[in-house]
Amino acid sequence: MRISEDTLFARATSLLEAEVDDELVALDVKLGKCFGFNPVATSTWKLLAQTRSFAELRRELMEEYEVNAERCTEELAALLHELVETGLAEQVEAAADAR
């Protein structure tokens, strides 16, 4: 999966969710799968409630956590790849400019 600053992401499914401390436990009823999100994945999942670009997600996470841009870029890309691979998130095609 190729990710650029402008690549858009959004949730691909609805989950039954419960927060336990700073982590999220979620159930995909259709698939019968349970997922556990660490604090960073929980923050990312919350941000994905609305379609956001990779750059927006990274900026928000860098404001919330003490992390440098390089590490945040690498770890966010890996997380998004995992979320897409498991069917929880999707890359969203940008709408063509209306003229």
PAZAPA-4460 file (N, C-alpha, C; in steps of 0.05 Angstrom, whole numbers, plus 32768, in hexadecimal, padded with zeros to 4 digits):
% residues 99
    n_x    n_y    n_z   ca_x   ca_y   ca_z    c_x    c_y    c_z   seq   type   mol
   8011   7FE8   8000   8000   8000   8000   8012   8019   8000     1      M     A
   800E   802A   7FED   801E   8042   7FEB   800F   8059   7FF9     2      R     A
   801D   8067   800A   8011   807C   801A   8020   8096   8014     3      I     A
   8011   80AB   800D   801D   80C6   800B   8010   80D8   8020     4      S     A
   8019   80F0   8021   800E   8104   8034   7FF0   8108   8030     5      E     A
   7FE7   8106   8017   7FCC   810B   8010   7FBA   80F2   800F     6      D     A
   7FC5   80DB   8014   7FB5   80C3   8014   7F9F   80C5   802A     7      T     A
   7F87   80C0   8022   7F70   80C2   8034   7F69   80A7   8040     8      L     A
   7F61   80A7   805A   7F59   808F   8067   7F3F   8094   8077     9      F     A
   7F2F   807E   807A   7F16   8080   8089   7F10   8064   8094    10      A     A
   7EFE   8063   80A7   7EF6   8049   80B1   7EE7   803A   809B    11      R     A
   7EEA   8020   809A   7EDD   800F   8086   7EC6   7FFF   8092    12      A     A
   7EC3   8000   80AC   7EAF   7FF0   80B9   7EA7   7FFD   80D3    13      T     A
   7E91   7FF4   80DE   7E88   7FFD   80F8   7E8E   7FE7   810C    14      S     A
   7E97   7FEF   8123   7E9E   7FDB   8138   7E8F   7FE2   8151    15      L     A
   7E89   7FCD   8161   7E80   7FD1   817C   7E98   7FD7   818D    16      L     A
   7E99   7FED   819B   7EB2   7FF6   81A8   7EAE   7FFB   81C6    17      E     A
   7EC3   7FF5   81D5   7EC3   7FFC   81F1   7EDF   8004   81F8    18      A     A
   7EE2   801A   8207   7EFC   8023   8210   7F03   8018   822B    19      E     A
   7F1B   800D   822D   7F25   8003   8247   7F3F   8011   824C    20      V     A
   7F3F   8023   825F   7F56   8035   8264   7F5A   8045   824B    21      D     A
   7F72   8045   823F   7F78   8054   8227   7F76   8043   820E    22      D     A
   7F6B   802B   8210   7F6B   8019   81FA   7F4E   8013   81F2    23      E     A
   7F4B   800A   81D9   7F31   8004   81CE   7F2F   7FE6   81C8    24      L     A
   7F19   7FDB   81D0   7F13   7FBF   81C9   7EFB   7FC1   81B6    25      V     A
   7EFD   7FB4   819F   7EE8   7FB8   818B   7EE0   7F9D   817F    26      A     A
   7EC7   7F9A   8178   7EBD   7F82   816C   7EB0   7F88   8151    27      L     A
   7EB9   7F79   813D   7EAC   7F7B   8123   7E98   7F64   8122    28      D     A
   7E7E   7F6B   8125   7E69   7F57   8128   7E67   7F46   810E    29      V     A
   7E69   7F53   80F7   7E67   7F45   80DD   7E7C   7F30   80DA    30      K     A
   7E95   7F37   80E1   7EAB   7F24   80DE   7EAF   7F12   80F6    31      L     A
   7EA3   7F19   810C   7EA6   7F09   8125   7EC3   7F0C   8130    32      G     A
   7ECF   7F23   812C   7EEB   7F27   8135   7EEC   7F3D   814A    33      K     A
   7EFE   7F39   815D   7F03   7F4C   8172   7F1E   7F59   816E    34      C     A
   7F20   7F73   8172   7F39   7F81   816F   7F40   7F91   8188    35      F     A
   7F5A   7F92   818E   7F64   7FA2   81A4   7F75   7FB8   8199    36      G     A
   7F70   7FD1   81A0   7F80   7FE8   8197   7F90   7FF3   81AE    37      F     A
   7FAA   7FF8   81AA   7FBA   8005   81BE   7FB2   8023   81BD    38      N     A
   7FBD   8033   81CF   7FB5   804F   81D0   7FB8   805F   81B6    39      P     A
   7FCE   805A   81A7   7FD2   8068   818E   7FBF   805F   8179    40      V     A
   7FBA   8045   8178   7FA6   803A   8165   7F8A   8044   816C    41      A     A
   7F84   8047   8186   7F6B   8051   818E   7F67   806E   8185    42      T     A
   7F7C   807F   8188   7F7B   809B   817F   7F77   809C   8161    43      S     A
   7F85   808B   8152   7F83   808A   8135   7F67   8082   812D    44      T     A
   7F5C   806E   8139   7F41   8064   8133   7F2D   807A   8137    45      W     A
   7F2F   8089   814D   7F1D   809F   8152   7F1F   80B4   813D    46      K     A
   7F38   80BA   8134   7F3C   80CE   811F   7F30   80C5   8104    47      L     A
   7F30   80AB   8100   7F25   80A0   80E7   7F07   80A0   80E5    48      L     A
   7EFA   80AA   80FA   7EDC   80AD   80F9   7ED5   80C0   80E2    49      A     A
   7EE8   80D1   80DA   7EE5   80E2   80C3   7EFC   80DC   80B0    50      Q     A
   7EF7   80DE   8096   7F0D   80DA   8083   7F23   80EF   8088    51      T     A
   7F3C   80E5   8089   7F53   80F6   808E   7F6A   80ED   807D    52      R     A
   7F7B   8101   8077   7F93   80FB   8068   7FA8   80F0   807B    53      S     A
   7FBC   80E3   806F   7FD2   80D9   807F   7FDF   80F0   808E    54      F     A
   7FE3   8106   8081   7FF0   811D   808D   7FE0   8128   80A5    55      A     A
   7FC5   8128   80A2   7FB4   8131   80B8   7FB6   811E   80D0    56      E     A
   7FB5   8104   80CA   7FB7   80F0   80E0   7FD1   80F3   80EE    57      L     A
   7FE7   80F5   80DF   8002   80F8   80EC   8003   8111   80FD    58      R     A
   7FFA   8127   80F2   7FFA   8141   8102   7FEB   813E   811C    59      R     A
   7FD3   8132   811B   7FC3   812F   8133   7FD1   811D   8147    60      E     A
   7FDD   8107   813E   7FEB   80F5   8150   8004   8102   815C    61      L     A
   8012   8111   814C   802A   811F   8156   8023   8134   816B    62      M     A
   800B   8140   8169   8002   8153   817D   7FFB   8145   8197    63      E     A
   7FF0   812C   8195   7FE7   811D   81AC   7FFD   810E   81BA    64      E     A
   8011   8105   81AB   8026   80F4   81B6   8041   8102   81B1    65      Y     A
   8054   80FD   81C3   806F   8107   81BF   807E   80F4   81AD    66      E     A
   807E   80FA   8193   808B   80E8   817F   8096   80FA   8169    67      V     A
   80AC   80F2   815D   80B7   8102   8147   80A9   80FA   812D    68      N     A
   80AC   810A   8119   809E   8107   8100   80A5   80ED   80F2    69      A     A
   80BF   80E6   80F2   80C8   80CD   80E5   80BB   80B4   80F1    70      E     A
   80BD   80B2   810B   80B1   809B   8119   8093   809A   8116    71      R     A
   8086   80B1   8118   8069   80B2   8115   8061   80AA   80F9    72      C     A
   806F   80B3   80E5   806A   80AC   80C9   806C   808D   80C5    73      T     A
   8081   8081   80CF   8085   8065   80CC   8070   8054   80DA    74      E     A
   806B   805B   80F3   8058   804C   8103   803B   8050   80FA    75      E     A
   8034   8068   80F2   8019   806D   80E8   8015   805E   80CE    76      L     A
   8028   805E   80BC   8026   8050   80A3   8021   8032   80A8    77      A     A
   8030   8027   80BB   802D   800A   80C2   8012   8005   80CE    78      A     A
   8008   8016   80DF   7FEE   8013   80EB   7FD8   8014   80D6    79      L     A
   7FD9   8028   80C5   7FC5   802B   80B0   7FC5   8013   809D    80      L     A
   7FDD   8009   8097   7FDF   7FF1   8086   7FD1   7FDA   8094    81      H     A
   7FD5   7FD6   80AD   7FC8   7FC0   80BC   7FAA   7FC4   80BD    82      E     A
   7FA1   7FDD   80C2   7F84   7FE2   80C3   7F77   7FDC   80A8    83      L     A
   7F84   7FE4   8093   7F7A   7FDE   8078   7F7A   7FC0   8072    84      V     A
   7F8F   7FB3   8079   7F91   7F96   8074   7F7C   7F86   8084    85      E     A
   7F75   7F8F   809B   7F60   7F81   80AB   7F44   7F8A   80A4    86      T     A
   7F42   7F9D   8092   7F27   7FA6   8089   7F1A   7FBB   809B    87      G     A
   7F29   7FC5   80AF   7F1E   7FD9   80C1   7F1E   7FF5   80B5    88      L     A
   7F32   7FFB   80A4   7F34   8015   8097   7F38   8011   807A    89      A     A
   7F35   8027   806B   7F39   8026   804E   7F46   803F   8044    90      E     A
   7F54   803D   802E   7F5E   8055   8020   7F46   805F   8010    91      Q     A
   7F42   8079   8012   7F2B   8085   8005   7F35   8095   7FED    92      V     A
   7F28   8091   7FD6   7F2F   80A1   7FBE   7F26   80BD   7FC2    93      E     A
   7F37   80D0   7FBC   7F30   80ED   7FBE   7F1C   80F3   7FA8    94      A     A
   7F09   8103   7FAF   7EF5   810C   7F9B   7F02   811E   7F87    95      A     A
   7EFB   811B   7F6E   7F06   812D   7F59   7EFC   8149   7F5E    96      A     A
   7F0E   815C   7F58   7F07   8178   7F5C   7EEF   817F   7F4A    97      D     A
   7EDB   818B   7F55   7EC3   8194   7F46   7ECA   81AF   7F3A    98      A     A
   7EC6   81B1   7F20   7ECC   81CB   7F13   7EB5   81D4   7F03    99      R     A
***
